[in-house]
C-alpha cells in the first residue's frame, strides 16, 4: 500500500490527530504483515506530535525492527528522514529502558530487596 502524506494529511504533518489518522490508515495493513510506502513528496514540515500519534502508537504493537521493515519512506529530504529516525530511535530507547526498569523492579520484589 502507498500513502501520500500530501493527499491524506496535507503539506504540514504537525498534529496528534493527523498522526492518529495515519495510524488508522497504516495499522490494518501492517497487521496483515504487508508493507506501507509513505510518500513525503510535497511535505513541508513533520513535527513530533504527528509522529507520536502515528509511529508512537505502532510501538504499542510492534518493535523497532518490525516497524522499520514494514514502513518504507519515499521522497523524504534529509531533515525529514533525520526527524523520523530520531523519533523511532528515541521511542525504542524509552521502551527498552521501561522494560529493563520493570524487570529490575520484579527482581527486587522477588528478592524482598524493595524494603531496603
N, CA, C and O of each residue as an XYZ file, in Angstrom:
464
protein
N       0.852     -1.177      0.000
C       0.000      0.000      0.000
C       0.890      1.230      0.000
O       1.934      1.252      0.653
N       0.476      2.243     -0.729
C       1.197      3.508     -0.766
C       0.280      4.603     -0.232
O      -0.881      4.704     -0.626
N       0.818      5.420      0.670
C       0.068      6.536      1.236
C       0.827      7.820      0.936
O       1.990      7.967      1.310
N       0.165      8.736      0.266
C       0.731     10.058      0.025
C       0.342     10.959      1.191
O      -0.836     11.250      1.398
N       1.347     11.398      1.950
C       1.048     12.294      3.073
C       0.387     13.579      2.594
O      -0.520     14.097      3.246
N       0.842     14.090      1.460
C       0.271     15.326      0.936
C      -1.219     15.163      0.659
O      -2.013     16.041      0.996
N      -1.601     14.050      0.050
C      -3.011     13.813     -0.270
C      -3.850     13.512      0.966
O      -4.987     13.972      1.069
N      -3.306     12.752      1.894
C      -4.083     12.292      3.050
C      -4.048     13.244      4.244
O      -5.029     13.341      4.982
N      -2.943     13.942      4.440
C      -2.766     14.782      5.625
C      -2.642     16.256      5.268
O      -3.222     17.110      5.938
N      -1.893     16.556      4.220
C      -1.607     17.938      3.848
C      -0.112     18.180      3.919
O       0.652     17.292      4.298
N       0.304     19.380      3.555
C       1.743     19.661      3.463
C       2.426     19.803      4.818
O       3.652     19.723      4.903
N       1.651     20.011      5.875
C       2.203     20.131      7.222
C       1.665     19.003      8.099
O       0.482     18.975      8.440
N       2.542     18.084      8.453
C       2.184     16.938      9.299
C       2.604     17.291     10.716
O       3.737     17.035     11.122
N       1.681     17.882     11.462
C       2.084     18.507     12.720
C       1.300     18.061     13.948
O       1.804     18.182     15.065
N       0.096     17.555     13.780
C      -0.754     17.343     14.956
C      -0.894     15.869     15.329
O      -0.679     14.968     14.518
N      -1.258     15.669     16.570
C      -1.533     14.329     17.081
C      -2.693     13.691     16.316
O      -2.642     12.504     15.993
N      -3.734     14.470     16.026
C      -4.884     13.940     15.285
C      -4.492     13.492     13.877
O      -4.974     12.469     13.391
N      -3.620     14.255     13.229
C      -3.138     13.847     11.909
C      -2.359     12.538     12.013
O      -2.497     11.655     11.166
N      -1.547     12.423     13.049
C      -0.795     11.191     13.270
C      -1.710     10.006     13.500
O      -1.469      8.914     12.986
N      -2.756     10.225     14.270
C      -3.721      9.144     14.521
C      -4.412      8.715     13.230
O      -4.708      7.536     13.036
N      -4.666      9.684     12.352
C      -5.271      9.354     11.064
C      -4.315      8.474     10.242
O      -4.746      7.527      9.584
N      -3.021      8.797     10.287
C      -2.031      7.958      9.599
C      -1.974      6.564     10.220
O      -1.870      5.561      9.514
N      -2.043      6.518     11.539
C      -2.058      5.226     12.235
C      -3.263      4.406     11.774
O      -3.130      3.223     11.461
N      -4.431      5.032     11.732
C      -5.653      4.333     11.322
C      -5.559      3.798      9.894
O      -6.160      2.772      9.574
N      -4.807      4.488      9.037
C      -4.642      4.020      7.657
C      -3.583      2.924      7.550
O      -3.742      1.982      6.773
N      -2.515      3.041      8.320
C      -1.390      2.120      8.150
C      -1.482      0.860      9.009
O      -1.024     -0.200      8.583
N      -2.059      0.949     10.203
C      -2.068     -0.207     11.103
C      -2.748     -1.440     10.506
O      -2.186     -2.531     10.603
N      -3.936     -1.318      9.889
C      -4.568     -2.528      9.331
C      -3.694     -3.230      8.286
O      -3.709     -4.456      8.179
N      -2.943     -2.452      7.527
C      -2.060     -3.034      6.512
C      -0.893     -3.752      7.188
O      -0.552     -4.875      6.817
N      -0.288     -3.106      8.172
C       0.832     -3.711      8.894
C       0.394     -4.969      9.636
O       1.144     -5.939      9.738
N      -0.824     -4.936     10.149
C      -1.372     -6.086     10.873
C      -1.456     -7.317      9.975
O      -1.337     -8.448     10.445
N      -1.659     -7.087      8.696
C      -1.716     -8.172      7.708
C      -0.321     -8.539      7.187
O      -0.190     -9.259      6.198
N       0.709     -8.040      7.859
C       2.110     -8.312      7.513
C       2.488     -7.782      6.139
O       3.350     -8.340      5.460
N       1.838     -6.704      5.740
C       2.142     -6.042      4.482
C       2.960     -4.784      4.765
O       3.015     -4.311      5.900
N       3.582     -4.258      3.738
C       4.367     -3.033      3.870
C       3.539     -1.820      3.471
O       2.610     -1.908      2.668
N       3.905     -0.697      4.051
C       3.289      0.578      3.703
C       4.399      1.505      3.221
O       5.382      1.730      3.928
N       4.236      2.037      2.019
C       5.155      3.037      1.491
C       4.527      4.395      1.771
O       3.420      4.684      1.316
N       5.241      5.220      2.520
C       4.745      6.540      2.888
C       5.504      7.569      2.061
O       6.719      7.717      2.191
N       4.769      8.277      1.207
C       5.363      9.244      0.286
C       5.353     10.636      0.916
O       4.295     11.175      1.237
N       6.538     11.204      1.088
C       6.699     12.522      1.692
C       6.773     13.642      0.651
O       7.050     14.785      1.017
N       6.538     13.357     -0.617
C       6.622     14.384     -1.659
C       5.677     15.537     -1.331
O       4.499     15.323     -1.047
N       6.202     16.755     -1.372
C       5.398     17.946     -1.122
C       5.205     18.299      0.337
O       4.516     19.272      0.646
N       5.795     17.535      1.242
C       5.626     17.791      2.676
C       6.614     18.862      3.123
O       7.813     18.764      2.864
N       6.096     19.885      3.795
C       6.933     20.995      4.265
C       7.424     20.798      5.685
O       8.551     21.176      6.006
N       6.595     20.208      6.546
C       7.028     20.035      7.937
C       6.459     18.755      8.534
O       5.348     18.325      8.224
N       7.278     18.164      9.412
C       6.897     16.968     10.161
C       7.285     17.233     11.608
O       8.460     17.430     11.917
N       6.293     17.236     12.495
C       6.557     17.525     13.903
C       6.324     16.288     14.771
O       5.636     15.346     14.377
N       6.912     16.323     15.951
C       6.850     15.201     16.881
C       5.426     14.763     17.229
O       5.182     13.558     17.272
N       4.468     15.669     17.481
C       3.110     15.187     17.799
C       2.529     14.295     16.700
O       1.852     13.308     16.988
N       2.793     14.644     15.449
C       2.342     13.813     14.331
C       2.972     12.421     14.410
O       2.281     11.410     14.286
N       4.285     12.382     14.618
C       4.986     11.098     14.708
C       4.517     10.295     15.913
O       4.419      9.070     15.849
N       4.230     10.982     17.003
C       3.758     10.299     18.208
C       2.396      9.635     17.971
O       2.178      8.495     18.383
N       1.491     10.344     17.313
C       0.167      9.793     17.038
C       0.186      8.644     16.051
O      -0.718      7.808     16.042
N       1.204      8.604     15.229
C       1.306      7.573     14.195
C       2.292      6.472     14.600
O       1.884      5.366     14.956
N       3.559      6.775     14.544
C       4.585      5.763     14.803
C       4.625      5.388     16.281
O       4.850      4.227     16.626
N       4.410      6.363     17.146
C       4.403      6.072     18.580
C       3.365      5.030     18.948
O       3.613      4.162     19.786
N       2.190      5.119     18.314
C       1.146      4.117     18.576
C       1.519      2.751     18.011
O       1.116      1.724     18.556
N       2.278      2.734     16.929
C       2.706      1.452     16.369
C       3.606      0.700     17.346
O       3.625     -0.530     17.359
N       4.358      1.450     18.170
C       5.223      0.816     19.169
C       4.420      0.080     20.242
O       4.984     -0.724     20.984
N       3.122      0.339     20.336
C       2.281     -0.426     21.262
C       2.129     -1.881     20.807
O       1.796     -2.757     21.605
N       2.375     -2.124     19.522
C       2.154     -3.456     18.953
C       3.400     -4.080     18.322
O       3.505     -5.303     18.225
N       4.335     -3.242     17.897
C       5.496     -3.741     17.163
C       6.788     -3.193     17.753
O       6.805     -2.134     18.380
N       7.871     -3.939     17.539
C       9.180     -3.438     17.947
C       9.791     -2.624     16.805
O       9.246     -2.557     15.703
N      10.917     -2.019     17.096
C      11.575     -1.138     16.133
C      11.870     -1.852     14.814
O      11.617     -1.305     13.741
N      12.398     -3.057     14.894
C      12.776     -3.781     13.683
C      11.570     -4.057     12.790
O      11.655     -3.930     11.569
N      10.461     -4.431     13.393
C       9.252     -4.703     12.614
C       8.738     -3.427     11.964
O       8.361     -3.428     10.792
N       8.723     -2.347     12.724
C       8.260     -1.071     12.172
C       9.132     -0.661     10.995
O       8.623     -0.293      9.937
N      10.447     -0.725     11.180
C      11.352     -0.307     10.104
C      11.301     -1.241      8.902
O      11.571     -0.813      7.780
N      10.963     -2.496      9.113
C      10.889     -3.414      7.974
C       9.581     -3.273      7.203
O       9.523     -3.613      6.021
N       8.538     -2.780      7.851
C       7.231     -2.693      7.180
C       6.863     -1.287      6.727
O       6.008     -1.126      5.856
N       7.491     -0.271      7.300
C       7.268      1.097      6.832
C       8.415      1.495      5.917
O       9.585      1.362      6.276
N       8.077      1.976      4.752
C       9.086      2.459      3.814
C       8.783      3.919      3.537
O       7.634      4.296      3.310
N       9.822      4.733      3.558
C       9.655      6.170      3.381
C      10.215      6.574      2.026
O      11.367      6.285      1.706
N       9.378      7.251      1.230
C       9.778      7.685     -0.104
C       9.771      9.209     -0.173
O       8.977      9.875      0.492
N      10.663      9.736     -0.983
C      10.734     11.176     -1.263
C      10.916     12.020     -0.003
O      10.358     13.112      0.103
N      11.691     11.516      0.941
C      11.993     12.300      2.139
C      13.232     13.138      1.878
O      14.143     12.715      1.168
N      13.256     14.330      2.458
C      14.512     15.074      2.427
C      15.317     14.671      3.663
O      14.821     13.942      4.523
N      16.540     15.140      3.746
C      17.440     14.719      4.829
C      16.877     15.074      6.203
O      16.979     14.283      7.141
N      16.284     16.258      6.324
C      15.749     16.695      7.623
C      14.556     15.840      8.048
O      14.432     15.486      9.221
N      13.688     15.511      7.109
C      12.526     14.672      7.425
C      12.960     13.274      7.848
O      12.455     12.731      8.831
N      13.889     12.700      7.111
C      14.364     11.359      7.441
C      15.057     11.352      8.804
O      14.887     10.421      9.592
N      15.833     12.394      9.071
C      16.500     12.501     10.374
C      15.471     12.584     11.495
O      15.616     11.917     12.520
N      14.439     13.392     11.310
C      13.391     13.554     12.323
C      12.693     12.219     12.596
O      12.493     11.851     13.753
N      12.327     11.504     11.549
C      11.644     10.216     11.697
C      12.561      9.209     12.394
O      12.140      8.524     13.326
N      13.805      9.123     11.943
C      14.740      8.166     12.547
C      15.030      8.490     14.005
O      15.099      7.585     14.836
N      15.201      9.770     14.328
C      15.438     10.157     15.720
C      14.228      9.832     16.590
O      14.377      9.397     17.732
N      13.035     10.043     16.051
C      11.829      9.710     16.813
C      11.765      8.200     17.076
O      11.506      7.776     18.202
N      11.998      7.404     16.050
C      11.950      5.947     16.200
C      13.016      5.477     17.187
O      12.734      4.664     18.067
N      14.235      5.985     17.042
C      15.313      5.587     17.959
C      14.997      5.982     19.398
O      15.215      5.197     20.320
N      14.486      7.190     19.591
C      14.147      7.659     20.936
C      13.032      6.850     21.572
O      13.098      6.512     22.754
N      12.014      6.543     20.796
C      10.896      5.753     21.309
C      11.352      4.340     21.648
O      10.947      3.776     22.664
N      12.187      3.778     20.800
C      12.716      2.439     21.059
C      13.549      2.431     22.339
O      13.440      1.504     23.143
N      14.366      3.440     22.531
C      15.198      3.511     23.740
C      14.328      3.631     24.989
O      14.579      2.958     25.989
N      13.313      4.482     24.934
C      12.411      4.627     26.087
C      11.697      3.314     26.398
O      11.550      2.943     27.563
N      11.255      2.612     25.355
C      10.593      1.317     25.566
C      11.550      0.308     26.191
O      11.178     -0.416     27.115
N      12.772      0.262     25.691
C      13.762     -0.669     26.249
C      14.103     -0.316     27.685
O      14.229     -1.204     28.528
N      14.256      0.978     27.978
C      14.538      1.414     29.349
C      13.396      1.021     30.284
O      13.630      0.573     31.407
N      12.160      1.191     29.813
C      10.991      0.842     30.621
C      10.965     -0.653     30.919
O      10.712     -1.061     32.052
N      11.226     -1.459     29.908
C      11.228     -2.914     30.088
C      12.317     -3.324     31.075
O      12.081     -4.159     31.947
N      13.497     -2.746     30.942
C      14.588     -3.072     31.868
C      14.243     -2.650     33.288
O      14.523     -3.376     34.242
N      13.635     -1.477     33.428
C      13.242     -0.993     34.755
C      12.207     -1.931     35.382
O      12.297     -2.254     36.566
N      11.232     -2.365     34.592
C      10.215     -3.289     35.100
C      10.833     -4.624     35.497
O      10.431     -5.221     36.496
N      11.800     -5.092     34.727
C      12.465     -6.349     35.070
C      13.233     -6.212     36.383
O      13.217     -7.121     37.213
N      13.898     -5.085     36.567
C      14.643     -4.858     37.809
C      13.689     -4.756     39.002
O      13.979     -5.278     40.079
N      12.559     -4.088     38.807
C      11.573     -3.980     39.887
C      11.053     -5.359     40.276
O      10.900     -5.657     41.461
N      10.781     -6.199     39.282
C      10.325     -7.562     39.570
C      11.396     -8.348     40.313
O      11.093     -9.089     41.248
N      12.638     -8.186     39.902
C      13.737     -8.880     40.559
C      13.854     -8.452     42.017
O      14.001     -9.292     42.905
N      13.787     -7.145     42.263
C      13.862     -6.647     43.635
C      12.671     -7.125     44.460
O      12.826     -7.488     45.626
N      11.493     -7.126     43.862
C      10.303     -7.595     44.578
C      10.419     -9.072     44.941
O      10.039     -9.473     46.041
N      10.940     -9.880     44.024
C      11.087    -11.311     44.285
C      12.095    -11.586     45.395
O      11.942    -12.539     46.160
N      13.118    -10.754     45.479
C      14.170    -10.950     46.485
C      13.908    -10.176     47.766
O      14.755    -10.152     48.660
N      12.753     -9.547     47.865
C      12.405     -8.707     49.011
C      13.434     -7.614     49.260
O      13.641     -7.201     50.401
N      14.077     -7.148     48.198
C      15.060     -6.079     48.327
C      14.413     -4.706     48.244
O      15.056     -3.692     48.516
N      13.154     -4.674     47.873
C      12.468     -3.391     47.741
C      12.309     -2.708     49.091
O      12.129     -1.491     49.140
N      12.370     -3.457     50.184
C      12.185     -2.876     51.517
C      13.448     -2.237     52.064
O      13.391     -1.581     53.104
N      14.577     -2.402     51.410
C      15.840     -1.851     51.915
C      15.917     -0.366     51.779
O      16.920      0.238     52.161
